[in-house]
Amino acid sequence: MTDRLPTDGYDRVFALDTQMILEARPLDQLDWSSLSAGPILLLILPQVSVEVDARKRDGRLGERARILNRQLDPSIETGAPSPILKLPVRVDIAYVPSRQIDWSGLDDLEPDSGDDRIVAQALHALVDDPTRLEVMSFDSRPRAAAKRHGLRTVKPAESWLLETEPSTADRRLAELQQRLQLLETTEPKLRVTIRALDAEPLTFHKIAAVPAELIETVARSVLAKHRRQRAGGVYGLPGLNVNSRYDEEYDVYEREMRQRDIPALNLGASRQFSSYPLEIVIENIGALAAQHVTVEVQSGNAALHAKPFFVDLFGPPPPSTERDLLANIPTLAQQLARRDRTSFGVELSEDSSVQVEYRCEDFRHGRSQTLTPVLEILDRTSGAASVEVRVTAGNMRGVITDRLVAAVAQKETLLGDLIDLDAMGVRAAPPTRELILAAIGDDDGALARFRNDGTRRD
């Protein structure tokens, strides 16, 4: 094709880059009168046409590409410019090919660069006077290249650009935020935190075993404090409240003091003084009540207890000469007690990996509750104790979690530093002292009791 497109009927002739087509507002909506009072010709070069055609199936830009093709169709059919705007100034558009490009004379331009190909095609455009062309672009690179080769350039006003459209990631984020807002109106919103109340590192007290020669001495001291009593009765006959098995029970008590309780005194002391209170705070910060809430607490390298525990360091209490006729009858308070549906109670988990579980049937919005499980540091708890708390609810999707990683230090501790063997008492308060004192005397079993060998004492 050798016919050249006449441009003498126009005041200004603009060679548009691809960004003008895809990123600016529609061509027939731009304020062309700000650039010229007379007719304007817009030229679409082959490189721009190729880049625009490649976007026809693009979800965001496809319609822009198809609009340009419809505007160019008459020009392509007739070879003459076609009008896209009549007032306030006439604006025509035309597709214009270019002559064969000799890249050897354009050594500062790169044939593989889309911007450089547009500039090169503008220099070789099949118009009657290529020097009239002005390269129009928002970008500095094509304008700089055009100026180096004697072409005039125009940077449109920023107001000609379309409003920035959100990226795919931004749109996805907006969708998720909308879904979250919807969920917040149909589901409760819970928050949970867990922390250790003592300063780190938490100490594991490694205590050497009680020497064999000392076991008997300590056992005798304990037994001397709790001597065998004479069972009562009338005329040598036991009464209704007399423990007829007292002597047999005392024989077991005396034997286990020597063989079971005092030999394991170091283990009981280590356990009592290597246990620390935790604080779990669960809050309902949403607008709806959470139904059937479950709080699961688990650790892979430490032991957890739902309530504070007390180790009978010098053995359990001796047997009584009297029989407690009410020992196995629940107290009236226990019989009448009903768990508050809006508070958390301890439950036995069906999941063996969950060491502590609390449940609440109706956790109202705006409420907060503090749970105080006990973390027991073990000999195998090396470096740090890791505890995870997980919260679920019957009317809430997903799981709310928090994790505590508390530094742990092992310490070789002398038994005498913690226990006064002569006075049969403790020299220092264990970390869970306040919890233990608060639980003593509570009828609902708020305090667990253990023997030195780790067995539970009812």
DRENDO-1510 file (C-alpha; in Angstrom, 1 decimal, always signed):
<recs>
REC; n; res; u; v; w
REC; 1; MET; +0.0; +0.0; +0.0 .
REC; 2; THR; +1.5; +3.3; -1.1 .
REC; 3; ASP; -1.4; +5.8; -0.7 .
REC; 4; ARG; -0.8; +8.3; +2.0 .
REC; 5; LEU; -3.5; +9.5; +4.3 .
REC; 6; PRO; -4.0; +13.3; +3.9 .
REC; 7; THR; -3.8; +15.3; +7.1 .
REC; 8; ASP; -4.0; +18.9; +5.8 .
REC; 9; GLY; -7.7; +19.2; +6.8 .
REC; 10; TYR; -6.9; +18.9; +10.5 .
REC; 11; ASP; -5.4; +21.4; +12.9 .
REC; 12; ARG; -3.7; +18.7; +14.9 .
REC; 13; VAL; -2.8; +15.0; +14.3 .
REC; 14; PHE; -2.2; +12.7; +17.3 .
REC; 15; ALA; -0.7; +9.2; +17.1 .
REC; 16; LEU; -2.2; +7.4; +20.2 .
REC; 17; ASP; -0.4; +4.8; +22.2 .
REC; 18; THR; -2.1; +1.7; +23.6 .
REC; 19; GLN; -2.6; +3.2; +27.0 .
REC; 20; MET; -4.7; +6.0; +25.5 .
REC; 21; ILE; -7.1; +3.3; +24.3 .
REC; 22; LEU; -7.2; +1.0; +27.3 .
REC; 23; GLU; -6.6; +3.2; +30.3 .
REC; 24; ALA; -8.1; +6.6; +29.4 .
REC; 25; ARG; -11.7; +7.4; +29.4 .
REC; 26; PRO; -13.6; +6.6; +26.1 .
REC; 27; LEU; -12.2; +8.7; +23.2 .
REC; 28; ASP; -15.6; +10.3; +22.5 .
REC; 29; GLN; -15.8; +11.5; +26.1 .
REC; 30; LEU; -12.5; +13.4; +26.3 .
REC; 31; ASP; -12.2; +17.2; +26.3 .
REC; 32; TRP; -10.4; +17.5; +22.9 .
REC; 33; SER; -11.4; +21.2; +22.7 .
REC; 34; SER; -8.8; +21.9; +25.4 .
REC; 35; LEU; -6.1; +20.9; +22.8 .
REC; 36; SER; -7.5; +22.5; +19.7 .
REC; 37; ALA; -10.3; +24.7; +18.4 .
REC; 38; GLY; -10.2; +23.0; +15.0 .
REC; 39; PRO; -10.6; +19.5; +13.7 .
REC; 40; ILE; -8.5; +16.7; +15.2 .
REC; 41; LEU; -7.3; +13.4; +13.6 .
REC; 42; LEU; -6.5; +10.4; +15.8 .
REC; 43; LEU; -4.2; +7.8; +14.3 .
REC; 44; ILE; -4.1; +4.2; +15.3 .
REC; 45; LEU; -0.8; +2.6; +14.3 .
REC; 46; PRO; -0.3; -1.2; +13.6 .
REC; 47; GLN; +1.5; -1.9; +17.0 .
REC; 48; VAL; -1.4; -0.3; +18.9 .
REC; 49; SER; -4.0; -2.3; +16.9 .
REC; 50; VAL; -2.1; -5.5; +17.7 .
REC; 51; GLU; -1.9; -4.8; +21.4 .
REC; 52; VAL; -5.5; -3.7; +21.7 .
REC; 53; ASP; -6.7; -6.8; +19.7 .
REC; 54; ALA; -4.9; -9.0; +22.2 .
REC; 55; ARG; -7.1; -7.6; +25.0 .
REC; 56; LYS; -10.5; -8.5; +23.3 .
REC; 57; ARG; -11.0; -11.5; +25.7 .
REC; 58; ASP; -9.8; -9.7; +28.8 .
REC; 59; GLY; -12.5; -9.5; +31.4 .
REC; 60; ARG; -11.6; -5.9; +32.3 .
REC; 61; LEU; -10.4; -4.4; +29.0 .
REC; 62; GLY; -12.2; -6.6; +26.4 .
REC; 63; GLU; -15.1; -4.1; +25.9 .
REC; 64; ARG; -12.7; -1.2; +25.4 .
REC; 65; ALA; -10.9; -3.1; +22.7 .
REC; 66; ARG; -14.1; -4.0; +20.9 .
REC; 67; ILE; -15.3; -0.3; +21.0 .
REC; 68; LEU; -12.1; +0.8; +19.3 .
REC; 69; ASN; -12.5; -1.9; +16.6 .
REC; 70; ARG; -16.1; -0.7; +15.9 .
REC; 71; GLN; -14.9; +2.9; +15.7 .
REC; 72; LEU; -12.1; +1.9; +13.2 .
REC; 73; ASP; -14.3; -0.3; +11.0 .
REC; 74; PRO; -15.5; +2.5; +8.6 .
REC; 75; SER; -12.0; +3.8; +8.2 .
REC; 76; ILE; -10.6; +0.4; +7.4 .
REC; 77; GLU; -13.4; -0.2; +4.8 .
REC; 78; THR; -13.0; +3.2; +3.1 .
REC; 79; GLY; -9.4; +4.1; +3.8 .
REC; 80; ALA; -10.5; +7.5; +5.0 .
REC; 81; PRO; -11.0; +8.8; +8.6 .
REC; 82; SER; -14.3; +8.2; +10.3 .
REC; 83; PRO; -15.9; +10.6; +12.7 .
REC; 84; ILE; -16.3; +9.8; +16.4 .
REC; 85; LEU; -17.2; +13.3; +17.7 .
REC; 86; LYS; -18.7; +16.4; +16.0 .
REC; 87; LEU; -19.0; +19.0; +18.8 .
REC; 88; PRO; -17.5; +21.0; +20.4 .
REC; 89; VAL; -14.7; +20.1; +17.9 .
REC; 90; ARG; -14.7; +17.5; +15.2 .
REC; 91; VAL; -12.7; +14.5; +16.0 .
REC; 92; ASP; -12.0; +11.8; +13.4 .
REC; 93; ILE; -10.1; +8.5; +13.8 .
REC; 94; ALA; -8.2; +6.4; +11.3 .
REC; 95; TYR; -6.1; +3.3; +11.0 .
REC; 96; VAL; -2.7; +4.1; +9.4 .
REC; 97; PRO; -0.1; +1.6; +8.3 .
REC; 98; SER; +3.6; +2.3; +8.2 .
REC; 99; ARG; +6.4; +1.9; +5.7 .
REC; 100; GLN; +9.1; -0.8; +6.0 .
REC; 101; ILE; +11.2; +0.2; +9.0 .
REC; 102; ASP; +15.0; +0.3; +8.7 .
REC; 103; TRP; +16.0; -0.4; +12.3 .
REC; 104; SER; +19.7; +0.1; +11.5 .
REC; 105; GLY; +19.0; +3.9; +11.5 .
REC; 106; LEU; +17.2; +3.7; +14.8 .
REC; 107; ASP; +19.8; +2.1; +17.0 .
REC; 108; ASP; +18.4; +3.7; +20.2 .
REC; 109; LEU; +15.1; +2.0; +19.6 .
REC; 110; GLU; +14.4; -1.7; +20.4 .
REC; 111; PRO; +12.3; -3.7; +17.9 .
REC; 112; ASP; +11.0; -5.9; +20.7 .
REC; 113; SER; +9.7; -3.0; +22.7 .
REC; 114; GLY; +6.1; -2.1; +22.1 .
REC; 115; ASP; +6.7; +1.6; +23.0 .
REC; 116; ASP; +9.7; +1.8; +20.6 .
REC; 117; ARG; +7.7; +0.1; +17.8 .
REC; 118; ILE; +5.0; +2.7; +18.1 .
REC; 119; VAL; +7.5; +5.5; +17.8 .
REC; 120; ALA; +9.2; +3.9; +14.8 .
REC; 121; GLN; +5.9; +3.3; +13.1 .
REC; 122; ALA; +4.9; +7.0; +13.7 .
REC; 123; LEU; +8.2; +8.0; +12.0 .
REC; 124; HIS; +7.3; +5.8; +9.0 .
REC; 125; ALA; +3.5; +6.3; +9.0 .
REC; 126; LEU; +1.9; +6.4; +5.6 .
REC; 127; VAL; +0.5; +10.0; +5.9 .
REC; 128; ASP; +1.2; +12.9; +3.7 .
REC; 129; ASP; +3.3; +14.7; +6.3 .
REC; 130; PRO; +4.8; +12.5; +9.1 .
REC; 131; THR; +6.3; +15.6; +10.8 .
REC; 132; ARG; +2.8; +16.7; +11.7 .
REC; 133; LEU; +2.3; +13.7; +14.0 .
REC; 134; GLU; +2.3; +14.2; +17.7 .
REC; 135; VAL; +2.8; +11.1; +19.9 .
REC; 136; MET; +0.1; +11.1; +22.7 .
REC; 137; SER; +1.0; +9.1; +25.8 .
REC; 138; PHE; +0.7; +9.2; +29.5 .
REC; 139; ASP; +4.1; +7.4; +29.8 .
REC; 140; SER; +7.4; +9.2; +29.6 .
REC; 141; ARG; +9.4; +6.5; +27.7 .
REC; 142; PRO; +7.6; +6.7; +24.3 .
REC; 143; ARG; +7.4; +10.5; +24.6 .
REC; 144; ALA; +11.2; +10.7; +25.2 .
REC; 145; ALA; +11.9; +8.4; +22.3 .
REC; 146; ALA; +9.6; +10.4; +20.0 .
REC; 147; LYS; +11.3; +13.7; +20.9 .
REC; 148; ARG; +14.8; +12.3; +20.2 .
REC; 149; HIS; +13.6; +11.6; +16.7 .
REC; 150; GLY; +12.1; +15.0; +16.0 .
REC; 151; LEU; +8.4; +14.2; +16.7 .
REC; 152; ARG; +6.2; +16.4; +18.9 .
REC; 153; THR; +4.6; +14.8; +21.9 .
REC; 154; VAL; +1.6; +15.4; +24.2 .
REC; 155; LYS; +0.9; +14.2; +27.7 .
REC; 156; PRO; -2.8; +14.4; +28.4 .
REC; 157; ALA; -4.2; +15.6; +31.6 .
REC; 158; GLU; -4.4; +13.1; +34.4 .
REC; 159; SER; -8.1; +13.7; +34.6 .
REC; 160; TRP; -8.4; +11.8; +31.2 .
REC; 161; LEU; -7.4; +8.6; +32.9 .
REC; 162; LEU; -10.1; +6.2; +34.1 .
REC; 163; GLU; -10.6; +5.8; +37.8 .
REC; 164; THR; -8.1; +3.2; +39.1 .
REC; 165; GLU; -9.8; -0.2; +39.0 .
REC; 166; PRO; -9.1; -2.6; +41.8 .
REC; 167; SER; -6.8; -5.5; +41.0 .
REC; 168; THR; -8.0; -9.1; +41.1 .
REC; 169; ALA; -6.5; -9.5; +44.6 .
REC; 170; ASP; -8.1; -6.2; +45.7 .
REC; 171; ARG; -11.5; -7.4; +44.4 .
REC; 172; ARG; -11.1; -10.7; +46.1 .
REC; 173; LEU; -10.2; -8.9; +49.4 .
REC; 174; ALA; -13.3; -6.7; +49.1 .
REC; 175; GLU; -15.5; -9.8; +48.5 .
REC; 176; LEU; -14.0; -11.5; +51.6 .
REC; 177; GLN; -14.6; -8.3; +53.6 .
REC; 178; GLN; -18.2; -8.2; +52.5 .
REC; 179; ARG; -18.6; -11.9; +53.4 .
REC; 180; LEU; -17.0; -11.2; +56.8 .
REC; 181; GLN; -19.4; -8.4; +57.5 .
REC; 182; LEU; -22.3; -10.6; +56.6 .
REC; 183; LEU; -21.0; -13.4; +58.9 .
REC; 184; GLU; -20.6; -10.9; +61.7 .
REC; 185; THR; -24.3; -10.2; +61.5 .
REC; 186; THR; -25.2; -13.9; +61.5 .
REC; 187; GLU; -22.5; -15.4; +63.6 .
REC; 188; PRO; -20.9; -14.6; +67.0 .
REC; 189; LYS; -17.4; -13.1; +67.1 .
REC; 190; LEU; -15.2; -14.5; +69.8 .
REC; 191; ARG; -11.6; -13.7; +70.9 .
REC; 192; VAL; -9.3; -15.7; +73.1 .
REC; 193; THR; -5.9; -15.0; +74.6 .
REC; 194; ILE; -3.6; -17.1; +76.8 .
REC; 195; ARG; -0.7; -16.1; +79.0 .
REC; 196; ALA; +1.4; -17.4; +81.9 .
REC; 197; LEU; +1.0; -15.3; +85.1 .
REC; 198; ASP; +4.6; -15.9; +86.2 .
REC; 199; ALA; +7.6; -14.3; +84.7 .
REC; 200; GLU; +9.6; -16.4; +82.3 .
REC; 201; PRO; +11.5; -18.6; +82.3 .
REC; 202; LEU; +9.3; -21.0; +84.1 .
REC; 203; THR; +11.4; -23.3; +86.3 .
REC; 204; PHE; +11.4; -27.1; +86.4 .
REC; 205; HIS; +12.9; -28.1; +89.8 .
REC; 206; LYS; +14.9; -31.3; +89.4 .
REC; 207; ILE; +15.2; -32.7; +92.9 .
REC; 208; ALA; +17.4; -35.7; +93.9 .
REC; 209; ALA; +15.7; -38.7; +95.5 .
REC; 210; VAL; +15.5; -38.8; +99.3 .
REC; 211; PRO; +18.4; -40.8; +100.7 .
REC; 212; ALA; +17.4; -44.3; +102.0 .
REC; 213; GLU; +18.6; -43.5; +105.6 .
REC; 214; LEU; +16.5; -40.4; +105.6 .
REC; 215; ILE; +13.3; -42.0; +104.5 .
REC; 216; GLU; +12.8; -43.9; +107.8 .
REC; 217; THR; +13.6; -40.8; +109.9 .
REC; 218; VAL; +11.0; -38.7; +108.0 .
REC; 219; ALA; +8.5; -41.4; +108.1 .
REC; 220; ARG; +8.9; -41.8; +111.9 .
REC; 221; SER; +8.4; -38.1; +112.3 .
REC; 222; VAL; +5.2; -38.1; +110.3 .
REC; 223; LEU; +3.8; -41.2; +112.1 .
REC; 224; ALA; +4.8; -39.7; +115.5 .
REC; 225; LYS; +2.6; -36.7; +114.6 .
REC; 226; HIS; -0.3; -39.0; +113.7 .
REC; 227; ARG; -0.1; -41.9; +116.2 .
REC; 228; ARG; -2.4; -44.8; +116.2 .
REC; 229; GLN; -5.5; -44.1; +118.1 .
REC; 230; ARG; -7.8; -46.3; +120.2 .
REC; 231; ALA; -11.1; -46.9; +118.6 .
REC; 232; GLY; -14.1; -46.0; +120.8 .
REC; 233; GLY; -17.2; -48.0; +121.6 .
REC; 234; VAL; -19.3; -49.1; +124.5 .
REC; 235; TYR; -18.3; -52.2; +126.5 .
REC; 236; GLY; -15.8; -53.0; +123.8 .
REC; 237; LEU; -18.4; -53.0; +121.1 .
REC; 238; PRO; -18.1; -50.5; +118.2 .
REC; 239; GLY; -20.9; -48.0; +117.9 .
REC; 240; LEU; -22.6; -46.9; +114.7 .
REC; 241; ASN; -20.1; -44.1; +114.2 .
REC; 242; VAL; -17.0; -46.1; +115.0 .
REC; 243; ASN; -14.7; -47.1; +112.2 .
REC; 244; SER; -14.4; -50.9; +112.7 .
REC; 245; ARG; -11.6; -51.1; +110.1 .
REC; 246; TYR; -9.5; -48.4; +111.7 .
REC; 247; ASP; -6.6; -50.7; +112.8 .
REC; 248; GLU; -6.4; -52.3; +109.4 .
REC; 249; GLU; -6.5; -48.9; +107.7 .
REC; 250; TYR; -3.8; -47.5; +110.0 .
REC; 251; ASP; -1.5; -50.5; +109.2 .
REC; 252; VAL; -1.9; -49.7; +105.5 .
REC; 253; TYR; -1.3; -46.0; +106.2 .
REC; 254; GLU; +1.9; -46.8; +108.2 .
REC; 255; ARG; +3.2; -49.1; +105.6 .
REC; 256; GLU; +2.6; -46.8; +102.6 .
REC; 257; MET; +4.1; -43.9; +104.5 .
REC; 258; ARG; +7.4; -45.8; +104.5 .
REC; 259; GLN; +7.2; -47.5; +101.2 .
REC; 260; ARG; +5.2; -45.1; +99.0 .
REC; 261; ASP; +4.8; -41.5; +100.2 .
REC; 262; ILE; +8.1; -40.5; +101.8 .
REC; 263; PRO; +10.3; -42.3; +99.1 .
REC; 264; ALA; +8.6; -40.2; +96.4 .
REC; 265; LEU; +8.8; -36.9; +98.4 .
REC; 266; ASN; +11.2; -35.4; +95.8 .
REC; 267; LEU; +8.8; -36.2; +93.0 .
REC; 268; GLY; +5.8; -34.6; +94.8 .
REC; 269; ALA; +7.8; -31.5; +95.7 .
REC; 270; SER; +9.1; -31.2; +92.1 .
REC; 271; ARG; +5.6; -31.4; +90.8 .
REC; 272; GLN; +4.1; -28.9; +93.2 .
REC; 273; PHE; +6.8; -26.3; +92.7 .
REC; 274; SER; +7.1; -26.8; +88.9 .
REC; 275; SER; +3.4; -26.0; +88.2 .
REC; 276; TYR; +2.2; -22.5; +87.1 .
REC; 277; PRO; -1.1; -20.8; +86.8 .
REC; 278; LEU; -2.2; -19.8; +83.3 .
REC; 279; GLU; -4.8; -17.2; +82.3 .
REC; 280; ILE; -7.2; -17.8; +79.4 .
REC; 281; VAL; -9.5; -14.9; +78.6 .
REC; 282; ILE; -12.4; -15.6; +76.2 .
REC; 283; GLU; -14.5; -12.7; +75.1 .
REC; 284; ASN; -17.6; -12.4; +72.9 .
REC; 285; ILE; -16.9; -9.1; +71.1 .
REC; 286; GLY; -19.7; -9.6; +68.5 .
REC; 287; ALA; -23.4; -8.8; +68.5 .
REC; 288; LEU; -24.7; -12.3; +68.9 .
REC; 289; ALA; -24.6; -14.9; +71.7 .
REC; 290; ALA; -22.4; -17.9; +71.1 .
REC; 291; GLN; -24.1; -21.2; +71.6 .
REC; 292; HIS; -22.5; -24.4; +72.9 .
REC; 293; VAL; -19.0; -23.0; +73.2 .
REC; 294; THR; -16.1; -25.4; +73.7 .
REC; 295; VAL; -12.6; -24.3; +74.9 .
REC; 296; GLU; -9.9; -26.9; +74.3 .
REC; 297; VAL; -6.5; -26.6; +75.8 .
REC; 298; GLN; -3.6; -28.9; +74.9 .
REC; 299; SER; +0.1; -29.2; +75.1 .
REC; 300; GLY; +2.5; -31.6; +73.4 .
REC; 301; ASN; +5.3; -31.3; +76.0 .
REC; 302; ALA; +3.7; -30.4; +79.3 .
REC; 303; ALA; +0.8; -31.5; +81.5 .
REC; 304; LEU; -2.3; -29.4; +81.9 .
REC; 305; HIS; -4.9; -29.4; +84.7 .
REC; 306; ALA; -8.3; -27.7; +84.7 .
REC; 307; LYS; -8.1; -26.8; +88.4 .
REC; 308; PRO; -5.3; -26.2; +90.9 .
REC; 309; PHE; -3.9; -29.3; +92.7 .
REC; 310; PHE; -2.3; -29.9; +96.0 .
REC; 311; VAL; +0.3; -32.6; +96.6 .
REC; 312; ASP; +0.2; -34.3; +100.1 .
REC; 313; LEU; +4.0; -34.0; +100.5 .
REC; 314; PHE; +4.0; -35.8; +103.9 .
REC; 315; GLY; +1.4; -38.3; +102.9 .
REC; 316; PRO; -2.4; -38.3; +103.1 .
REC; 317; PRO; -4.2; -37.7; +106.4 .
REC; 318; PRO; -4.3; -40.7; +108.7 .
REC; 319; PRO; -7.5; -42.8; +109.0 .
REC; 320; SER; -10.1; -41.7; +111.4 .
REC; 321; THR; -11.4; -43.8; +114.3 .
REC; 322; GLU; -14.9; -42.5; +113.4 .
REC; 323; ARG; -16.9; -43.5; +110.5 .
REC; 324; ASP; -18.2; -40.6; +108.4 .
REC; 325; LEU; -21.8; -41.7; +107.7 .
REC; 326; LEU; -22.3; -38.8; +105.3 .
REC; 327; ALA; -19.0; -39.2; +103.4 .
REC; 328; ASN; -20.7; -40.7; +100.3 .
REC; 329; ILE; -23.8; -38.5; +100.5 .
REC; 330; PRO; -23.6; -35.4; +98.4 .
REC; 331; THR; -24.2; -32.1; +100.2 .
REC; 332; LEU; -27.4; -30.3; +99.8 .
REC; 333; ALA; -25.6; -27.6; +97.9 .
REC; 334; GLN; -24.2; -30.2; +95.5 .
REC; 335; GLN; -27.7; -31.7; +95.0 .
REC; 336; LEU; -29.3; -28.4; +94.3 .
REC; 337; ALA; -26.5; -27.0; +92.2 .
REC; 338; ARG; -27.2; -26.4; +88.6 .
REC; 339; ARG; -24.5; -25.1; +86.3 .
REC; 340; ASP; -25.0; -21.6; +85.0 .
REC; 341; ARG; -25.7; -21.9; +81.3 .
REC; 342; THR; -23.9; -18.7; +80.7 .
REC; 343; SER; -20.6; -19.7; +82.4 .
REC; 344; PHE; -17.9; -22.2; +81.6 .
REC; 345; GLY; -17.6; -25.5; +83.3 .
REC; 346; VAL; -15.0; -28.3; +83.1 .
REC; 347; GLU; -15.8; -31.3; +80.9 .
REC; 348; LEU; -14.1; -34.5; +80.0 .
REC; 349; SER; -13.0; -34.3; +76.4 .
REC; 350; GLU; -13.8; -37.0; +73.9 .
REC; 351; ASP; -10.5; -36.2; +72.2 .
REC; 352; SER; -7.6; -37.8; +74.0 .
REC; 353; SER; -5.2; -35.1; +72.8 .
REC; 354; VAL; -7.1; -32.4; +74.6 .
REC; 355; GLN; -6.0; -32.3; +78.3 .
REC; 356; VAL; -8.4; -29.6; +79.5 .
REC; 357; GLU; -11.8; -28.8; +78.1 .
REC; 358; TYR; -14.4; -26.2; +79.2 .
REC; 359; ARG; -17.9; -25.7; +77.9 .
REC; 360; CYS; -20.6; -23.0; +78.0 .
REC; 361; GLU; -24.1; -23.4; +76.6 .
REC; 362; ASP; -24.9; -19.7; +76.2 .
REC; 363; PHE; -22.1; -17.2; +76.0 .
REC; 364; ARG; -23.8; -13.8; +75.7 .
REC; 365; HIS; -22.4; -11.0; +73.6 .
REC; 366; GLY; -20.3; -8.4; +75.5 .
REC; 367; ARG; -19.3; -11.0; +78.1 .
REC; 368; SER; -15.8; -12.0; +79.1 .
REC; 369; GLN; -14.7; -14.9; +81.3 .
REC; 370; THR; -11.3; -15.8; +82.7 .
REC; 371; LEU; -10.2; -19.4; +83.0 .
REC; 372; THR; -7.2; -20.5; +85.1 .
REC; 373; PRO; -5.8; -23.9; +84.2 .
REC; 374; VAL; -2.5; -25.0; +85.6 .
REC; 375; LEU; +0.5; -25.8; +83.5 .
REC; 376; GLU; +2.8; -28.5; +84.9 .
REC; 377; ILE; +6.3; -28.5; +83.6 .
REC; 378; LEU; +7.7; -31.9; +83.1 .
REC; 379; ASP; +11.3; -33.3; +82.9 .
REC; 380; ARG; +10.9; -33.6; +79.2 .
REC; 381; THR; +9.7; -30.0; +78.7 .
REC; 382; SER; +12.9; -28.8; +77.2 .
REC; 383; GLY; +13.5; -25.2; +76.3 .
REC; 384; ALA; +9.9; -24.0; +76.1 .
REC; 385; ALA; +6.4; -25.1; +77.0 .
REC; 386; SER; +3.9; -24.9; +74.2 .
REC; 387; VAL; +0.2; -24.6; +74.9 .
REC; 388; GLU; -2.6; -24.1; +72.4 .
REC; 389; VAL; -6.1; -23.0; +73.1 .
REC; 390; ARG; -8.9; -23.6; +70.6 .
REC; 391; VAL; -12.4; -22.2; +70.7 .
REC; 392; THR; -15.4; -23.4; +68.7 .
REC; 393; ALA; -19.1; -22.7; +68.9 .
REC; 394; GLY; -22.2; -24.4; +67.5 .
REC; 395; ASN; -23.3; -21.3; +65.7 .
REC; 396; MET; -19.9; -20.1; +64.5 .
REC; 397; ARG; -17.8; -21.3; +61.6 .
REC; 398; GLY; -14.1; -22.0; +62.0 .
REC; 399; VAL; -11.9; -22.1; +65.1 .
REC; 400; ILE; -10.5; -19.3; +67.2 .
REC; 401; THR; -7.0; -20.0; +68.5 .
REC; 402; ASP; -4.1; -18.6; +70.5 .
REC; 403; ARG; -0.8; -20.1; +71.5 .
REC; 404; LEU; +1.5; -19.7; +74.4 .
REC; 405; VAL; +5.2; -20.5; +74.1 .
REC; 406; ALA; +6.8; -20.0; +77.5 .
REC; 407; ALA; +10.5; -20.3; +78.1 .
REC; 408; VAL; +11.5; -23.1; +80.5 .
REC; 409; ALA; +14.7; -23.5; +82.5 .
REC; 410; GLN; +15.7; -26.6; +84.5 .
REC; 411; LYS; +17.2; -26.1; +87.9 .
REC; 412; GLU; +18.9; -28.6; +90.2 .
REC; 413; THR; +17.1; -27.8; +93.5 .
REC; 414; LEU; +17.8; -29.2; +97.0 .
REC; 415; LEU; +14.8; -30.7; +98.7 .
REC; 416; GLY; +15.7; -28.7; +101.8 .
REC; 417; ASP; +15.4; -25.4; +99.8 .
REC; 418; LEU; +11.7; -26.0; +99.3 .
REC; 419; ILE; +10.7; -28.4; +102.2 .
REC; 420; ASP; +11.3; -28.1; +105.9 .
REC; 421; LEU; +11.6; -31.7; +106.9 .
REC; 422; ASP; +11.9; -31.0; +110.6 .
REC; 423; ALA; +8.7; -28.8; +110.7 .
REC; 424; MET; +7.0; -30.9; +108.0 .
REC; 425; GLY; +6.1; -27.8; +106.0 .
REC; 426; VAL; +7.2; -25.8; +103.0 .
REC; 427; ARG; +9.9; -23.1; +103.1 .
REC; 428; ALA; +8.6; -21.3; +100.0 .
REC; 429; ALA; +5.2; -20.8; +98.5 .
REC; 430; PRO; +4.5; -22.8; +95.3 .
REC; 431; PRO; +3.6; -20.7; +92.2 .
REC; 432; THR; -0.1; -21.8; +92.4 .
REC; 433; ARG; -0.5; -20.8; +96.1 .
REC; 434; GLU; -3.2; -18.2; +95.5 .
REC; 435; LEU; -5.3; -20.7; +93.4 .
REC; 436; ILE; -4.9; -23.4; +96.0 .
REC; 437; LEU; -6.0; -21.1; +98.9 .
REC; 438; ALA; -9.0; -19.9; +96.9 .
REC; 439; ALA; -10.0; -23.5; +96.2 .
REC; 440; ILE; -9.6; -24.9; +99.8 .
REC; 441; GLY; -12.9; -25.6; +101.4 .
REC; 442; ASP; -14.8; -25.3; +98.1 .
REC; 443; ASP; -17.5; -28.0; +98.1 .
REC; 444; ASP; -17.6; -28.4; +94.3 .
REC; 445; GLY; -14.2; -30.1; +94.1 .
REC; 446; ALA; -12.3; -27.0; +93.0 .
REC; 447; LEU; -9.0; -28.5; +94.4 .
REC; 448; ALA; -7.5; -31.7; +93.2 .
REC; 449; ARG; -5.2; -33.7; +95.6 .
REC; 450; PHE; -2.4; -36.0; +94.7 .
REC; 451; ARG; +0.1; -38.2; +96.5 .
REC; 452; ASN; +3.8; -37.9; +95.9 .
REC; 453; ASP; +3.8; -40.8; +93.4 .
REC; 454; GLY; +1.4; -38.9; +91.2 .
REC; 455; THR; -1.8; -40.9; +92.0 .
REC; 456; ARG; -5.0; -38.9; +92.6 .
REC; 457; ARG; -6.4; -38.9; +96.1 .
REC; 458; ASP; -10.2; -38.5; +96.4 .
</recs>
